[in-house]
Structure formats: C-alpha cells, structure tokens
Amino acid sequence: MKNQLSVGVVGCGYWGPNLVRNFRSLPDCRLRMMCDLSVDRLGHLRSLYPEVEGETNYDHMLNGANLDAIVVATATRLHFPMAKASLLAGKHTLVEKPLAWSSAECEELIAIARKQGVVLMVGHTFLYSAPVRKIKEIVDRREIGDIRYISARRLNLGLFQKDINVTWDLAPHDISIILYVMQERPQSINCRGTAHVTPGIEDVTSMTLHFANQRSAIIHSSWLDPRKVRDMTIVGSKRMIVYDDVALQEKIKIYDVRVERPPHYDTFAEFHYAYHYGDTYCPYIKQDEPLKTECQHFLDCIRQGAAPLTGGESGLEVVQILEASSESLKRSGAPIDILPRSGAASSKTGNAAAGPAAAPVESGARDAASRVAGILH
Ligand SMILES: NC(=O)c1ccc[n+]([C@@H]2O[C@H](COP(=O)([O-])OP(=O)(O)OC[C@H]3O[C@@H](n4cnc5c(N)ncnc54)[C@H](O)[C@@H]3O)[C@@H](O)[C@H]2O)c1
C-alpha cells in the first residue's frame, strides 16, 4: 500500500468542504481532487486549497485521476448512482448519509463493494463523536441498567431540502446512534408528520421505533423550530443519561435517579412508588472533531482491508427504517414492521464489512470500534 492514499471529494456544497478540509489535514492521505458541477464553488475552494485540482466532470474524476478513494457528498438522490460508479471503477468509497434512497440500492452497493474487494463506508458521523462513544461505554458497562426508552430531538430553522423530507435529512443521525447504543434492530416503527412549507415534503415529523420487551425510541425532527436543539435522553432502569450536543461543555450528564414499583403490598395505603435521587455527574470527554476521526477511520480500513464501524450494512439498516417511516407517513402513522433481513450478515446492528477481509460481524464490529477508539485516544 502507498504511503499516501489519494482521495477525491465529489460535492462541494454545504457539507463537502468539511470533508475536503479534514482529508486535507490527514498526513497519510493526499487530497488530490475536488469535484463539483458549480464552477463558482470550485473556484472558492481552490482559492482556499490551490494545490488540490478542481474538476466539474465526475466521470473524469473516476477514470482519469488514478485516485484510490472517492468521497460522495452530493444530494441523497445522487448517492446511489455516484457510489455505484465509484465502486465499479474499483475505488474505496465513503458516502454521506443516508447511504442511498432505498434498501434495494443499499444492497446493490454492498454486493458491488464485496465483489470489487473495496471498502464501502457511510458517513454516520455521530458514531465517531466522543460523547456518543462515551454513552456507548456507559451503557455497555450497564451503569444505567436496562434501557427503557430513548428520546431524541433534532430541531432548528433548518436548511430545507427539495428531494427529501426532514426525517431523511436529520433522523439518520439519531437512528444510527440509537441502533449503535441499543445493538438491536427495532421490530416496527411508526411516523407521523406535516408539510407546512413545501407541499409533500414533511418539515416536522415524529417517529417511534418499537423494540423487543416494550422498549422504544422516539425521534422528533424539525426544520421549523426557532432553537437549535440536538439532544437525547436515555432512560435506564438504574440511571438516566442526558446528551446535549449543542452544549459547549458537559455534553453528557448522568442522573442517578430512578423510580421503582414495590413488588408486594397488601393494601392501597401501603402502596408507594420508590423514588431514588442520587448525584448528577458529567464524565470528562475529550473534544475532537468527529468528522476527522471518521475520515481517519476510512483510511485505516482501506489500509488494513478491514470492516468499517459504519459499513454498508449500517447504511442499509438506517435506510430500512427511513423507508418504513415514509410508508408509515403515507398511511397516517400506521405501524410498519421491520422484517428481519434474510441472508443478512447479522440480526444485530450490522457493521459487516464491505471489504474483502471481512471478519464475522460481531468481532468485526468490535475490532472497528477499538480501531476508532485508538484514533480518539
Ligand atoms: N454527516 C453530516 O453531519 C452531514 C451534514 C450535512 C449534510 N450531510 C450530507 O451531505 C450531503 C450533501 O449535503 P449538502 O447540504 O452539502 O448539499 P448541497 O446541495 O449544499 O451540496 C451538494 C453539491 O453537490 C454538487 N453536485 C450536484 N450534482 C453534481 C454532479 N453531478 N457532479 C459534481 N457535483 C455535483 C452541487 O453543485 C452542490 O455543490 C447530503 O447527503 C447530506 O445528507 C451530512
């Protein structure tokens, strides 16, 4: 493997420049090319990074530049055709979230990546963030007991999208975090929402994921809210975690509170709920840019031929839930079953490899997690 992998980023609108900046900052890669249809966007980025070539033709980028890896940061509808072309050209491919517009498209991308022996990874950025990784550690150590429910809010006066509703835009972040923390797929979901501004494109939605044993997760997504809110509450049987991603410090607070129902009582007068109020504490979290960790992880997976923490299977699981949310919205919030996938690499949250050196899912996911932890520490 070369000392430096050569990388190109396609899509230099709002988000792409963050990928450009991060890949450019990593020593074991050379950001060789930025591609966008807009000559103005390219001109602006080239004024910042004059040593990186600009290109308006994606085919030229794929076939003429001898790149090792492609990063796709265009609108959702373009993810599938662009990622497919990249994989077929033999390039390791990182695709922004959501991986594609349908689970059939995700499955096709996963199959092509396997056949070509290249890494397919999806930009579920929050799984590379230190607060989410800390939450996962706390949950895995069973410090909060059994998860009872999770509630997530991602609201602001948002960047309205033309091709996807607010669930497809914002909820992939929450869904990916919830699947990662729960390590389990929901059995069914339902979603309700309203299109206030653009007919047919919901700008406010509320989705519930129903898991086994009466556990649930509620996700409220909105482009129509005066405040920027990105928070998540994880209610456990012993303790509760509140994660506020907008807070500058103390993003995670752990509340040692719970309520229990006494198992036996003889008369109604004897019946009392047992409330426990203990300390609230904030674990130390080292602040790193999650996107930088994600970009480094992509390069590490290419070098090691290893399964990414957020491989094609993770992208597929999130898209399956998004698809079900669209179906539920059409049916006024009716519950939609999330069927177990036949032939899926895992019944748990999949982080199956897209690359050739795929380890079994459980150990593959663990290895990927420890490789990400290695970047963070
Ligand atoms: N991970 C995150 O936290 C995060 C945050 C924001 C956006 N995103 C994702 O990033 C992606 C891009 O979102 P955005 O808001 O930057 O969109 P955007 O519309 O601002 O940018 C897309 C860019 O793609 C370019 N483009 C379109 N067709 C092209 C083609 N054929 N060839 C080359 N360039 C082409 C456009 O000119 C535009 O500059 C989306 O998938 C979005 O979900 C991820």
The ligand as an SDF file (V2000), in Angstrom:
LIG
                    3D

 44 48  0  0  0  0  0  0  0  0999 V2000
  -22.7000   13.9460    8.2130 N   0  0  0  0  0  0  0  0  0  0  0  0
  -23.2760   15.1030    8.4620 C   0  0  0  0  0  0  0  0  0  0  0  0
  -23.3130   15.5750    9.6110 O   0  0  0  0  0  0  0  0  0  0  0  0
  -23.9100   15.8650    7.3290 C   0  0  0  0  0  0  0  0  0  0  0  0
  -24.2700   17.2020    7.4950 C   0  0  0  0  0  0  0  0  0  0  0  0
  -24.8370   17.8630    6.4130 C   0  0  0  0  0  0  0  0  0  0  0  0
  -25.0330   17.2120    5.2120 C   0  0  0  0  0  0  0  0  0  0  0  0
  -24.6750   15.9190    5.0980 N   0  0  0  0  0  0  0  0  0  0  0  0
  -24.8870   15.1840    3.8380 C   0  0  0  0  0  0  0  0  0  0  0  0
  -24.0180   15.7020    2.8350 O   0  0  0  0  0  0  0  0  0  0  0  0
  -24.6090   15.5630    1.5570 C   0  0  0  0  0  0  0  0  0  0  0  0
  -24.5520   16.8920    0.8330 C   0  0  0  0  0  0  0  0  0  0  0  0
  -25.3910   17.8070    1.5110 O   0  0  0  0  0  0  0  0  0  0  0  0
  -25.1960   19.3760    1.3080 P   0  0  0  0  0  0  0  0  0  0  0  0
  -26.1130   20.0310    2.2640 O   0  0  0  0  0  0  0  0  0  0  0  0
  -23.7570   19.7230    1.2840 O   0  0  0  0  0  0  0  0  0  0  0  0
  -25.7790   19.5600   -0.1860 O   0  0  0  0  0  0  0  0  0  0  0  0
  -25.5080   20.7750   -1.1710 P   0  0  0  0  0  0  0  0  0  0  0  0
  -26.6690   20.8010   -2.1050 O   0  0  0  0  0  0  0  0  0  0  0  0
  -25.1620   22.0090   -0.4150 O   0  0  0  0  0  0  0  0  0  0  0  0
  -24.1980   20.3370   -1.9770 O   0  0  0  0  0  0  0  0  0  0  0  0
  -24.2160   19.3580   -2.9720 C   0  0  0  0  0  0  0  0  0  0  0  0
  -23.1770   19.7520   -4.0220 C   0  0  0  0  0  0  0  0  0  0  0  0
  -23.1370   18.7100   -4.9920 O   0  0  0  0  0  0  0  0  0  0  0  0
  -22.9070   19.3280   -6.2590 C   0  0  0  0  0  0  0  0  0  0  0  0
  -23.3080   18.4120   -7.3540 N   0  0  0  0  0  0  0  0  0  0  0  0
  -24.5710   18.0640   -7.7170 C   0  0  0  0  0  0  0  0  0  0  0  0
  -24.5170   17.2220   -8.7730 N   0  0  0  0  0  0  0  0  0  0  0  0
  -23.2190   17.0170   -9.0640 C   0  0  0  0  0  0  0  0  0  0  0  0
  -22.5340   16.2710  -10.0660 C   0  0  0  0  0  0  0  0  0  0  0  0
  -23.1920   15.5260  -10.9650 N   0  0  0  0  0  0  0  0  0  0  0  0
  -21.1820   16.3120  -10.0850 N   0  0  0  0  0  0  0  0  0  0  0  0
  -20.4940   17.0390   -9.1790 C   0  0  0  0  0  0  0  0  0  0  0  0
  -21.1090   17.8020   -8.2210 N   0  0  0  0  0  0  0  0  0  0  0  0
  -22.4450   17.7790   -8.1590 C   0  0  0  0  0  0  0  0  0  0  0  0
  -23.7400   20.5790   -6.2070 C   0  0  0  0  0  0  0  0  0  0  0  0
  -23.2930   21.5330   -7.1740 O   0  0  0  0  0  0  0  0  0  0  0  0
  -23.5300   21.0440   -4.7760 C   0  0  0  0  0  0  0  0  0  0  0  0
  -22.4600   21.9650   -4.6700 O   0  0  0  0  0  0  0  0  0  0  0  0
  -26.0210   15.0370    1.8050 C   0  0  0  0  0  0  0  0  0  0  0  0
  -26.0210   13.6610    1.6030 O   0  0  0  0  0  0  0  0  0  0  0  0
  -26.2770   15.3250    3.2700 C   0  0  0  0  0  0  0  0  0  0  0  0
  -27.1600   14.3960    3.8630 O   0  0  0  0  0  0  0  0  0  0  0  0
  -24.0960   15.2420    6.1160 C   0  0  0  0  0  0  0  0  0  0  0  0
  1  2  1  0
  2  3  2  0
  2  4  1  0
  4  5  1  0
  4 44  2  0
  5  6  2  0
  6  7  1  0
  7  8  2  0
  8  9  1  0
  8 44  1  0
  9 10  1  0
  9 42  1  0
 10 11  1  0
 11 12  1  0
 11 40  1  0
 12 13  1  0
 13 14  1  0
 14 15  2  0
 14 16  1  0
 14 17  1  0
 17 18  1  0
 18 19  2  0
 18 20  1  0
 18 21  1  0
 21 22  1  0
 22 23  1  0
 23 24  1  0
 23 38  1  0
 24 25  1  0
 25 26  1  0
 25 36  1  0
 26 27  1  0
 26 35  1  0
 27 28  2  0
 28 29  1  0
 29 30  1  0
 29 35  2  0
 30 31  1  0
 30 32  2  0
 32 33  1  0
 33 34  2  0
 34 35  1  0
 36 37  1  0
 36 38  1  0
 38 39  1  0
 40 41  1  0
 40 42  1  0
 42 43  1  0
M  CHG  2   8   1  16  -1
M  END
$$$$
